[in-house]
């Protein structure tokens, strides 16, 4: 197969780093609860195995399959989200996010990317129109966001909004139309945030940690953990914040443990691997001559980048505390499997683009500035000279 080797190696390196960090950060946590030190690592390895199967499926199944499956998948996601709200299933710490052992919001994120990529491909000629193009494409993503807010899972909604905005812009929506929607959406998101007591506690803890010690405890401990690491870290297994100070050190704050035990240099290596994934993913999106494939590649790449930004931002106290894992690295199930499936699909798109390029010469790709044109869509010089679009 002709696929993107640097992308593949970067993903595998992050999964490997995650296994090492999970054992290091969870051993003491497990021992304090009377469990074997390797308990959480063993549980994680089972999920890695399932995730690697999803990775291989994504690599081998032609990516056009997801175009046909987009609508059924998003309807299944909607059904599961409604089921959670109606039944109250999977309630953890006051939030209902789990059903049948999976987190439907992660499934909804991936299925929404497929749906938007298909929708934007079908409506490419109308995306410059505010109502018939842009607004009509946002109805279903908007319903998904409302259902996820009601769980509640505000951080996931923010990520979905970011992914959606990036895709509709890449799909040809006019910047001024997006600005109009943002002017209405931002106040609404702020209203949703202040309407919840627990979200307001987190925001106030972010603004003034000393006045809200209970709500700011996790973020302050994460900063202490990163500070302990210095440039080169305390060494794997030698961190202290995981010894009962930092809550759930192998999930929501695993980046802080990474910083403590491997130091600034270790965190830069991991962030560099994520940067590699973003670069290669957007490169695949740009090289893909199929509109659906290019938008899917862009959506998956941006999704991982936003997830990393949110997790790291919480650990360095740029954002209020959320429950977002670090992709490929944090202990988890649905998130790990969904991200590995997405990476497999990215590699499949890369392989298809390479095969297409080998089969026939492709015109030089250019970024077109026309308002109605997706920046992901290549133009043929012949068609452009004739006044038409490729």
C-alpha positions as CSV (number, residue, x, y, z in Angstrom):
1,X,0.0,0.0,0.0
2,X,1.2,3.5,-0.8
3,X,0.3,5.5,2.3
4,X,1.7,8.2,4.4
5,X,4.5,6.5,6.3
6,X,5.4,9.5,8.6
7,X,1.8,9.8,9.7
8,X,1.6,6.1,10.4
9,X,4.8,6.1,12.5
10,X,3.7,9.2,14.4
11,X,0.4,7.6,15.4
12,X,2.1,4.4,16.5
13,X,4.7,6.4,18.5
14,X,2.0,8.2,20.4
15,X,0.1,5.0,21.2
16,X,3.4,3.5,22.4
17,X,4.2,6.6,24.5
18,X,0.6,6.4,25.9
19,X,1.1,2.8,27.2
20,X,4.3,3.7,29.0
21,X,2.7,6.8,30.6
22,X,-0.4,5.0,31.6
23,X,1.6,2.3,33.5
24,X,3.8,5.0,35.1
25,X,0.9,7.2,36.2
26,X,-1.6,4.5,37.2
27,X,0.5,2.0,39.1
28,X,0.3,3.9,42.5
29,X,-3.4,4.7,41.9
30,X,-4.2,1.0,41.3
31,X,-2.1,-0.1,44.3
32,X,-3.9,2.3,46.6
33,X,-7.2,0.6,45.6
34,X,-5.9,-2.9,46.2
35,X,-5.5,-3.7,42.5
36,X,-2.4,-5.0,40.7
37,X,0.0,-2.2,39.6
38,X,-0.5,-3.2,36.0
39,X,-4.4,-3.3,36.2
40,X,-5.1,-0.1,34.3
41,X,-2.4,-0.8,31.7
42,X,-3.9,-4.3,31.1
43,X,-7.3,-2.7,30.6
44,X,-5.9,-0.1,28.3
45,X,-4.1,-2.7,26.2
46,X,-7.4,-4.4,25.5
47,X,-8.7,-1.1,24.2
48,X,-5.5,-0.5,22.2
49,X,-6.1,-3.9,20.6
50,X,-9.6,-3.0,19.5
51,X,-8.3,0.4,18.4
52,X,-5.7,-1.2,16.2
53,X,-8.4,-3.3,14.6
54,X,-10.3,-0.1,13.9
55,X,-7.1,1.4,12.6
56,X,-6.7,-1.5,10.1
57,X,-10.3,-1.3,9.1
58,X,-9.9,2.4,8.3
59,X,-6.8,1.7,6.3
60,X,-8.3,-1.2,4.2
61,X,-11.9,-0.1,3.7
62,X,-12.1,2.3,0.8
63,X,-12.8,5.8,2.2
64,X,-15.8,6.3,-0.2
65,X,-17.6,3.7,2.0
66,X,-17.9,6.4,4.7
67,X,-19.7,8.7,2.2
68,X,-22.4,6.1,1.8
69,X,-22.5,5.4,5.5
70,X,-22.5,9.0,6.6
71,X,-26.3,9.5,7.0
72,X,-26.9,6.1,8.7
73,X,-24.0,6.7,11.1
74,X,-25.2,10.1,12.1
75,X,-28.7,8.9,12.7
76,X,-27.4,6.1,14.9
77,X,-25.4,8.7,16.9
78,X,-28.5,10.8,17.3
79,X,-30.5,7.8,18.5
80,X,-27.9,6.9,21.1
81,X,-27.7,10.5,22.3
82,X,-31.4,10.6,22.7
83,X,-31.5,7.2,24.4
84,X,-28.9,8.5,27.0
85,X,-31.0,11.6,27.8
86,X,-34.3,9.6,28.1
87,X,-32.9,6.7,30.1
88,X,-30.2,8.5,32.1
89,X,-27.9,5.6,31.3
90,X,-24.1,5.8,31.9
91,X,-24.3,8.6,34.6
92,X,-20.9,9.5,36.0
93,X,-20.4,12.5,38.3
94,X,-23.8,13.9,37.3
95,X,-23.2,13.5,33.5
96,X,-24.9,10.9,31.3
97,X,-22.3,10.1,28.6
98,X,-22.1,6.3,28.3
99,X,-24.3,3.6,26.8
100,X,-23.4,0.0,26.0
101,X,-19.9,0.7,27.1
102,X,-19.3,3.4,24.5
103,X,-19.4,7.2,24.5
104,X,-21.8,8.3,21.8
105,X,-20.4,11.8,21.6
106,X,-17.1,10.5,20.2
107,X,-19.0,8.5,17.6
108,X,-21.1,11.6,16.9
109,X,-17.9,13.6,16.3
110,X,-16.6,11.2,13.6
111,X,-20.0,10.6,12.0
112,X,-20.6,14.4,11.9
113,X,-17.3,14.8,9.9
114,X,-18.5,12.2,7.4
115,X,-22.0,13.8,7.2
116,X,-20.6,17.4,6.7
117,X,-18.1,16.2,4.1
118,X,-20.9,14.5,2.1
119,X,-23.3,17.4,2.5
120,X,-20.7,20.0,1.5
121,X,-19.7,17.9,-1.5
122,X,-23.3,17.7,-2.7
123,X,-24.0,21.4,-2.0
124,X,-20.8,22.8,-3.3
125,X,-22.5,25.0,-5.8
126,X,-24.7,26.5,-3.1
127,X,-22.3,27.0,-0.2
128,X,-21.9,30.7,-1.1
129,X,-25.6,31.2,-0.2
130,X,-26.4,31.9,3.5
131,X,-29.6,30.1,3.9
132,X,-29.8,27.4,1.3
133,X,-26.1,26.6,1.5
134,X,-24.6,27.4,4.9
135,X,-27.5,27.3,7.4
136,X,-29.2,24.2,5.9
137,X,-25.9,22.4,6.3
138,X,-25.7,23.2,10.0
139,X,-29.1,21.9,11.0
140,X,-28.0,18.3,11.9
141,X,-24.7,19.3,13.5
142,X,-26.7,21.8,15.6
143,X,-29.1,19.1,16.8
144,X,-26.1,17.0,17.8
145,X,-24.6,19.9,19.8
146,X,-27.9,20.4,21.6
147,X,-28.1,16.8,22.6
148,X,-24.5,16.7,23.8
149,X,-25.0,20.0,25.8
150,X,-27.8,18.3,27.6
151,X,-25.6,15.4,28.8
152,X,-23.9,17.8,29.8
153,X,-20.6,17.8,27.8
154,X,-19.8,21.4,27.1
155,X,-16.1,20.8,26.0
156,X,-17.2,18.4,23.3
157,X,-19.7,20.9,22.0
158,X,-17.0,23.5,21.7
159,X,-14.9,21.0,19.7
160,X,-17.8,20.1,17.4
161,X,-18.4,23.8,16.8
162,X,-14.7,24.3,15.9
163,X,-14.7,21.3,13.5
164,X,-17.9,22.4,11.9
165,X,-16.7,26.0,11.4
166,X,-13.5,24.8,9.8
167,X,-15.2,22.4,7.4
168,X,-17.9,24.8,6.2
169,X,-15.2,27.4,5.6
170,X,-13.2,24.8,3.6
171,X,-16.4,23.8,1.9
172,X,-16.8,27.3,0.4
173,X,-18.9,29.3,2.9
174,X,-18.3,33.0,2.7
175,X,-16.3,34.4,5.7
176,X,-18.9,37.2,6.3
177,X,-21.7,34.6,6.6
178,X,-19.6,32.7,9.1
179,X,-19.0,35.9,11.0
180,X,-22.8,36.5,11.2
181,X,-23.3,33.0,12.6
182,X,-20.5,33.4,15.1
183,X,-22.0,36.7,16.3
184,X,-25.1,34.8,17.2
185,X,-23.5,31.6,18.3
186,X,-20.9,33.0,20.8
187,X,-23.5,34.7,23.0
188,X,-25.6,31.6,23.0
189,X,-22.6,29.4,24.0
190,X,-21.8,31.9,26.8
191,X,-25.5,31.7,28.0
192,X,-25.3,27.9,28.0
193,X,-22.1,28.1,30.1
194,X,-23.4,30.5,32.7
195,X,-26.8,28.6,33.0
196,X,-25.0,25.7,34.7
197,X,-23.8,26.0,38.3
198,X,-21.0,23.4,37.9
199,X,-19.7,25.1,34.7
200,X,-19.7,28.5,36.4
201,X,-17.7,27.0,39.3
202,X,-15.1,25.9,36.9
203,X,-15.0,29.2,35.1
204,X,-14.7,31.1,38.5
205,X,-12.0,28.7,39.6
206,X,-10.1,29.5,36.4
207,X,-10.5,33.3,36.9
208,X,-9.7,33.2,40.7
209,X,-8.2,29.9,41.9
210,X,-7.6,31.2,45.4
211,X,-11.3,31.9,45.9
212,X,-12.4,28.5,44.6
213,X,-9.8,26.0,45.9
214,X,-11.9,22.9,45.4
215,X,-12.8,23.6,41.8
216,X,-9.3,24.8,40.9
217,X,-7.5,21.9,42.7
218,X,-6.9,19.8,39.6
219,X,-5.6,22.6,37.4
220,X,-3.2,23.8,40.2
221,X,-1.9,20.3,40.8
222,X,-1.3,19.9,37.0
223,X,0.8,23.1,37.0
224,X,2.8,21.9,40.0
225,X,3.4,18.6,38.1
226,X,4.7,20.5,35.0
227,X,6.8,22.7,37.2
228,X,8.4,19.7,38.9
229,X,9.6,18.4,35.6
230,X,11.8,21.3,34.6
231,X,13.7,20.7,31.4
232,X,14.6,17.0,31.6
233,X,12.0,15.7,34.1
234,X,12.2,13.5,37.2
235,X,12.5,10.3,35.1
236,X,9.8,7.8,34.2
237,X,8.2,6.4,37.3
238,X,9.7,9.1,39.6
239,X,6.9,11.6,39.5
240,X,5.2,12.6,42.8
241,X,1.9,14.3,41.7
242,X,0.4,10.9,40.7
243,X,0.8,9.7,44.3
244,X,-2.7,10.9,45.3
245,X,-2.2,14.6,44.5
246,X,-3.4,14.8,40.9
247,X,-6.9,13.3,40.3
248,X,-7.0,10.6,37.6
249,X,-3.5,11.3,36.4
250,X,-3.7,8.8,33.5
251,X,-6.8,10.3,31.9
252,X,-7.7,14.0,31.9
253,X,-4.2,15.3,33.1
254,X,-1.8,12.8,31.6
255,X,0.0,15.6,29.8
256,X,1.0,17.0,33.3
257,X,2.5,13.6,34.2
258,X,4.3,13.6,30.9
259,X,5.8,17.0,31.8
260,X,6.8,16.0,35.3
261,X,8.5,12.7,34.3
262,X,10.1,13.7,30.9
263,X,10.3,17.4,31.3
264,X,10.0,20.2,28.8
265,X,11.9,18.2,26.2
266,X,9.6,15.2,26.5
267,X,6.5,17.4,26.1
268,X,8.0,19.0,23.0
269,X,8.6,15.6,21.5
270,X,5.0,14.6,22.0
271,X,3.6,17.9,20.8
272,X,5.9,17.6,17.8
273,X,4.4,14.2,17.0
274,X,0.9,15.8,17.1
275,X,2.2,18.6,14.9
276,X,3.4,16.0,12.4
277,X,-0.1,14.4,12.4
278,X,-1.7,17.7,11.7
279,X,0.7,18.6,9.0
280,X,0.5,15.3,7.2
281,X,-3.3,15.2,7.6
282,X,-3.8,18.6,6.0
283,X,-1.3,17.7,3.3
284,X,-3.4,14.6,2.5
285,X,-6.5,16.9,2.4
286,X,-4.8,19.2,0.0
287,X,-3.5,16.5,-2.3
288,X,-6.8,14.6,-2.5
289,X,-8.6,15.4,-5.8
290,X,-11.9,14.0,-4.4
291,X,-13.9,16.7,-2.5
292,X,-15.4,14.3,0.0
293,X,-12.0,12.7,0.8
294,X,-10.3,16.1,1.2
295,X,-12.9,17.4,3.6
296,X,-12.9,14.2,5.7
297,X,-9.1,14.4,5.9
298,X,-9.3,18.0,7.0
299,X,-12.0,17.3,9.5
300,X,-10.2,14.4,11.1
301,X,-6.9,16.3,11.3
302,X,-8.6,19.4,12.9
303,X,-10.5,17.2,15.3
304,X,-7.3,15.8,16.7
305,X,-5.6,19.2,16.8
306,X,-8.5,20.8,18.8
307,X,-8.6,17.8,21.2
308,X,-4.9,18.2,21.9
309,X,-5.2,22.0,22.3
310,X,-8.0,21.6,24.8
311,X,-6.3,18.9,26.9
312,X,-2.9,20.7,27.0
313,X,-4.7,24.1,27.5
314,X,-6.3,22.7,30.7
315,X,-3.1,21.3,32.0
316,X,-1.2,24.6,31.5
317,X,-4.3,26.6,32.8
318,X,-5.2,28.3,29.6
319,X,-8.7,26.9,29.8
320,X,-11.1,25.9,32.6
321,X,-11.0,22.3,33.6
322,X,-12.7,19.9,31.2
323,X,-12.8,16.1,30.8
324,X,-11.1,15.8,27.4
325,X,-8.4,13.1,27.0
326,X,-5.1,13.5,25.1
327,X,-5.6,11.6,21.8
328,X,-3.8,8.2,21.6
329,X,-2.1,8.8,24.9
330,X,-4.7,9.0,27.7
331,X,-6.4,5.9,29.2
332,X,-9.7,5.4,27.5
333,X,-11.8,3.4,25.2
334,X,-14.2,5.2,22.7
335,X,-11.9,8.2,22.2
336,X,-8.9,6.0,21.4
337,X,-10.8,3.7,19.1
338,X,-12.5,6.6,17.2
339,X,-9.2,8.4,16.8
340,X,-7.4,5.3,15.5
341,X,-10.2,4.7,13.1
342,X,-9.9,8.2,11.9
343,X,-6.1,7.9,11.4
344,X,-6.7,4.7,9.4
345,X,-9.2,6.5,7.2
346,X,-6.6,9.3,6.7
347,X,-4.1,6.7,5.6
348,X,-6.6,5.2,3.2
349,X,-7.3,8.6,1.6
350,X,-3.5,9.1,1.3
351,X,-3.2,5.7,-0.4
352,X,-6.0,6.5,-2.8
353,X,-4.5,9.9,-3.6
354,X,-1.1,8.3,-4.3
355,X,-2.7,5.7,-6.6
356,X,-4.6,8.3,-8.5
357,X,-1.4,10.4,-9.0
358,X,0.5,7.3,-10.2
359,X,-2.3,6.4,-12.6
360,X,-2.6,9.7,-14.4
361,X,-0.8,13.1,-14.4
362,X,-2.5,15.6,-12.2
363,X,-2.5,19.4,-12.9
364,X,-0.6,21.5,-10.5
365,X,-2.7,22.3,-7.5
366,X,-3.4,26.0,-6.7
367,X,-5.2,27.7,-3.9
368,X,-8.1,29.6,-5.4
369,X,-9.3,32.9,-3.9
370,X,-12.9,32.8,-5.3
371,X,-15.5,33.2,-2.7
372,X,-17.5,30.2,-3.8
373,X,-14.6,27.8,-4.0
374,X,-13.4,25.4,-1.4
375,X,-9.7,26.0,-0.7
376,X,-9.3,22.2,-0.7
377,X,-10.5,21.9,-4.3
378,X,-7.8,21.8,-7.0
379,X,-8.4,23.7,-10.2
380,X,-7.4,22.5,-13.7
381,X,-5.5,25.1,-15.7
382,X,-7.4,24.1,-18.8
383,X,-10.8,24.6,-17.1
384,X,-9.7,27.8,-15.5
385,X,-8.5,29.3,-18.9
386,X,-11.9,28.3,-20.3
387,X,-13.6,30.2,-17.5
388,X,-15.0,27.0,-15.8
389,X,-14.3,25.1,-12.7
390,X,-12.5,21.8,-12.6
